[in-house]
Amino acid sequence: MTDEVEPGFVRARLDLSYDGRHFSGWARQREQRTVQGELEEALRVVMRLPDQVELTVAGRTDSGVHARGQVAHVDLPQEVWAEHGEQLLRRLAGRLPMDVRVHRVAAAPAHFNARFSAIWRRYAYRVCDHPGGVDPLQRGHVLWHNAPLDVEAMNSAANALLGEHDFAAYCKKREGATTIRTLRELHWSRRPDGVLEASVRADAFCHNMVRSLVGALLFVGDGHRPPEWPGKVLAAGVRDSAVQVVRPHGLTLEEVGYPADDELAARNLASRNRRTLPADPAVRTDVAVGADAGADAGGCCD
């Protein structure tokens, strides 16, 4: 994978959204319906290409996870872009299934890479604690928790998780992948309709990180654990069987942040550096996640 576009090609950025309920995640899989598979086939058909194109995505969301602000890129021959670029958005709307929509297509600036140029990803997780259950019109995007939740206690617990840490206790370990991340935001609020919404923002996320963090905070919110417990789990550095990975349908990738165009090349280089934590927390720096950053929906597939 390169940040440089080959001569004779144009890198197109696609901003898209999808309802993840009937997808086996983003990444293309044999004999499975995936977002990548649907979108790559639609691109091939509407541009009448002989071969399949290959998309690079900001965050490979897991099965059942939604996206409102996903970003991907694809390199297209200049003559194909010249012929189809202006009409590509409308043609994709006519070819794609209704549960995935591309809402912007544009030529990307130099050095743009949907995955490695990203400086943060933000997810939202939505929970209903109403004793009568979830509004039927929101049931595919909101988790029902059958106990009242204390938002203040959950936010108190979340404060101890902010910053740069090794999140091994909240991630599904992958061989050769670091679990060091910088969690920049983790905050709960209650919407006017009573639904609780967590806003979770980090440079990247390792596998199951968001859903594990939410599971731990729900245990605090309903009184099963004290507010200090999630921080103690983090410090222990090992998976705790009491931390539940909540169901994926409450999770949505809301937006991806990128630096200014003149900073893209430097960001791409930094993103490929493998992250380590200094022994002294006082000298830690916000260095980039390594090459595994795109493995989770922050990064990877939460």
C-alpha positions in Angstrom: 0.0 0.0 0.0 1.4 3.4 -1.0 0.5 7.0 -0.3 1.7 8.0 -3.8 -0.7 7.7 -6.7 0.8 5.9 -9.7 1.3 8.0 -12.8 -1.9 8.0 -14.9 -4.2 7.5 -12.0 -6.4 9.7 -9.8 -7.1 8.9 -6.1 -10.8 9.4 -5.4 -12.1 9.9 -1.9 -15.5 8.5 -1.0 -17.5 9.6 2.0 -20.2 7.0 2.8 -22.7 5.7 5.4 -24.3 2.3 5.9 -26.7 0.4 8.1 -24.6 -2.6 9.3 -27.4 -4.9 10.3 -27.3 -7.1 7.2 -23.6 -6.9 6.5 -20.8 -9.2 7.7 -18.7 -6.1 8.4 -16.8 -3.9 6.1 -14.1 -6.2 4.8 -14.7 -8.3 1.7 -15.2 -12.0 2.5 -16.0 -15.0 0.3 -19.7 -15.9 0.3 -20.5 -13.1 2.8 -22.3 -9.9 2.2 -20.0 -7.0 3.1 -19.9 -3.3 2.5 -16.6 -3.4 0.7 -17.9 -6.2 -1.6 -21.1 -4.3 -2.5 -19.3 -1.0 -3.1 -16.4 -2.4 -5.1 -18.8 -4.3 -7.4 -21.0 -1.2 -7.8 -17.9 0.8 -8.8 -16.9 -1.8 -11.3 -20.3 -2.0 -12.9 -21.1 1.8 -13.2 -17.7 2.6 -14.6 -17.7 -0.5 -16.9 -14.3 -1.7 -15.6 -12.9 -5.1 -16.7 -11.5 -5.8 -13.2 -12.5 -5.2 -9.6 -11.2 -2.0 -8.0 -9.8 -2.1 -4.4 -10.9 0.3 -1.7 -8.9 1.4 1.2 -11.0 2.4 4.2 -10.5 4.5 7.4 -11.9 1.8 9.7 -12.9 -1.8 9.0 -16.1 -2.0 11.0 -17.2 -5.4 12.3 -20.3 -7.3 11.5 -23.5 -5.4 12.5 -21.7 -2.1 13.2 -23.1 1.0 11.4 -21.3 4.0 9.9 -22.5 7.6 9.3 -19.1 9.1 8.4 -16.9 6.3 6.9 -14.2 7.3 4.5 -12.5 5.3 1.7 -10.3 5.9 -1.3 -9.8 4.2 -4.6 -7.2 4.8 -7.4 -8.8 5.1 -10.9 -7.2 5.5 -14.3 -7.3 9.2 -15.3 -9.4 8.5 -18.4 -11.9 6.6 -16.3 -12.1 9.4 -13.8 -12.5 12.0 -16.6 -15.4 10.0 -18.1 -17.3 9.0 -15.0 -16.1 11.3 -12.1 -18.8 13.9 -12.4 -21.6 11.4 -12.7 -20.2 8.8 -10.3 -22.2 9.8 -7.2 -25.6 9.6 -9.0 -24.7 6.4 -10.8 -23.7 4.8 -7.5 -27.0 5.8 -6.0 -28.8 3.9 -8.7 -26.7 0.8 -8.4 -26.0 0.4 -4.6 -28.5 -1.3 -2.2 -30.4 1.0 0.0 -28.5 0.2 3.2 -25.3 1.7 1.9 -25.0 5.3 0.4 -22.1 7.3 -0.9 -22.8 10.9 -0.2 -19.6 12.6 -1.6 -17.0 11.7 -4.2 -14.0 13.9 -5.0 -10.4 13.8 -6.2 -8.2 13.5 -3.1 -5.3 15.8 -2.3 -1.8 14.6 -2.7 -0.7 12.1 -0.2 -4.2 11.4 1.1 -4.7 7.9 2.4 -8.1 7.1 4.0 -6.5 4.8 6.5 -3.1 6.1 7.3 -3.8 9.8 7.0 -6.5 9.7 9.7 -5.7 11.4 13.0 -8.8 10.3 14.9 -12.0 8.3 14.6 -15.2 9.0 16.5 -17.8 6.4 17.4 -21.2 6.7 19.1 -22.8 4.0 21.2 -26.5 4.3 22.0 -28.3 2.6 24.9 -31.9 2.7 26.1 -32.6 2.0 29.8 -36.4 2.6 29.6 -38.2 -0.2 31.4 -40.5 -0.6 28.4 -37.6 -1.2 26.0 -36.3 0.5 22.9 -38.5 2.5 20.5 -39.3 0.0 17.7 -38.2 2.6 15.1 -34.7 2.7 16.7 -34.3 -1.0 17.6 -31.6 -1.6 15.0 -29.3 1.1 16.4 -29.9 1.2 20.1 -29.1 -1.4 22.8 -31.7 -2.1 25.5 -30.2 -2.3 29.0 -32.7 -3.7 31.4 -31.7 -1.6 34.4 -31.6 2.2 35.1 -28.2 3.8 34.3 -26.4 6.5 36.3 -24.8 8.8 33.7 -22.8 10.7 36.2 -21.2 7.5 37.6 -20.4 6.3 34.1 -18.7 9.6 33.2 -16.7 9.5 36.5 -15.5 6.0 35.6 -14.6 7.1 32.0 -12.3 9.8 33.1 -9.7 7.3 34.3 -9.6 5.7 30.8 -8.7 8.9 28.9 -5.2 9.4 27.6 -2.5 7.2 26.1 -2.6 3.7 27.6 -2.1 0.0 26.7 -5.8 -1.0 26.3 -5.0 -4.8 26.3 -7.6 -5.3 29.0 -10.3 -4.0 26.6 -9.1 -5.4 23.3 -9.2 -8.7 21.5 -5.5 -9.5 21.1 -4.1 -9.9 17.6 -0.7 -11.4 16.9 1.9 -8.7 16.2 -0.6 -5.8 16.8 -0.1 -3.2 19.5 -2.9 -2.4 21.8 -1.6 1.1 22.7 -4.0 3.8 21.9 -4.8 7.4 22.8 -8.4 7.8 24.0 -9.2 11.5 23.6 -12.9 11.5 24.4 -15.3 9.1 26.3 -18.4 10.9 27.5 -22.0 9.9 28.1 -25.1 12.1 27.7 -28.8 11.5 27.8 -30.7 12.7 24.8 -34.1 14.4 25.1 -35.8 11.1 24.1 -34.1 9.3 27.0 -31.5 7.4 25.0 -28.0 7.4 26.4 -25.3 8.2 23.9 -21.5 7.7 24.4 -19.2 9.7 22.2 -15.8 7.9 21.9 -12.9 9.4 20.1 -9.4 8.1 19.7 -6.5 8.0 17.2 -7.5 4.4 16.4 -9.2 1.5 18.1 -8.1 -2.1 18.6 -10.5 -5.0 18.1 -13.6 -4.8 20.3 -12.2 -1.8 22.2 -15.3 0.5 22.0 -17.8 -2.3 22.8 -15.7 -3.5 25.7 -15.3 0.0 27.2 -19.1 0.5 26.9 -19.7 -2.9 28.6 -17.5 -2.0 31.5 -19.2 1.4 31.9 -22.7 -0.1 31.8 -21.7 -2.3 34.7 -20.8 0.9 36.6 -24.0 2.7 35.5 -26.3 0.0 36.8 -24.4 -0.3 40.1 -22.8 -3.7 39.6 -19.3 -2.1 39.9 -17.9 1.1 41.5 -16.6 3.9 39.3 -13.0 3.0 40.1 -13.4 -0.5 38.6 -12.8 0.2 34.8 -9.6 2.1 35.6 -8.4 -0.8 37.7 -9.1 -3.2 34.9 -7.1 -1.0 32.5 -4.2 -0.9 34.9 -4.2 -4.7 35.3 -3.5 -5.0 31.6 -5.3 -8.4 31.1 -8.8 -9.3 29.9 -11.3 -9.4 32.7 -14.1 -12.0 32.3 -16.5 -9.5 33.9 -16.0 -7.0 31.0 -18.7 -7.8 28.5 -18.4 -7.0 24.8 -21.8 -5.4 24.1 -23.7 -6.1 21.0 -22.6 -4.4 17.8 -25.9 -2.8 16.6 -25.6 0.1 19.1 -22.3 1.2 17.6 -21.9 3.7 14.8 -18.7 5.2 13.2 -19.7 8.8 13.2 -16.7 10.7 11.7 -13.0 10.5 10.8 -10.6 13.4 11.2 -7.8 14.3 8.9 -5.0 16.9 9.1 -4.5 19.8 6.7 -3.5 18.8 3.2 0.1 19.9 3.7 0.4 17.6 6.7 -0.8 14.4 5.1 2.6 13.1 4.1 4.0 13.5 7.6 0.9 11.9 9.1 1.2 8.8 6.8 4.8 8.3 7.8 4.0 8.6 11.5 1.1 6.2 11.3 3.4 3.4 10.3 5.6 3.7 13.3 5.0 1.0 15.9 3.9 2.5 19.2 5.5 1.8 22.6 4.9 3.3 26.0 7.8 4.9 27.9 8.5 3.5 31.4 7.8 6.9 32.9 4.3 8.2 32.0 5.5 11.7 32.5 7.6 11.5 29.3 4.9 9.9 27.1 4.1 11.5 23.8 1.1 11.2 21.5 2.9 9.2 18.9 1.0 7.5 16.2 -0.4 4.1 16.1 1.6 1.6 14.1 0.6 -0.1 10.9 -2.1 -2.1 12.6 -4.0 1.1 13.2 -6.5 0.4 10.4 -7.3 -3.0 11.8 -10.0 -1.7 14.0 -12.8 0.6 13.4 -11.0 3.2 14.9 -8.6 1.6 13.3 -10.4 -1.8 13.2 -13.5 -3.7 13.5 -15.3 -2.8 16.6 
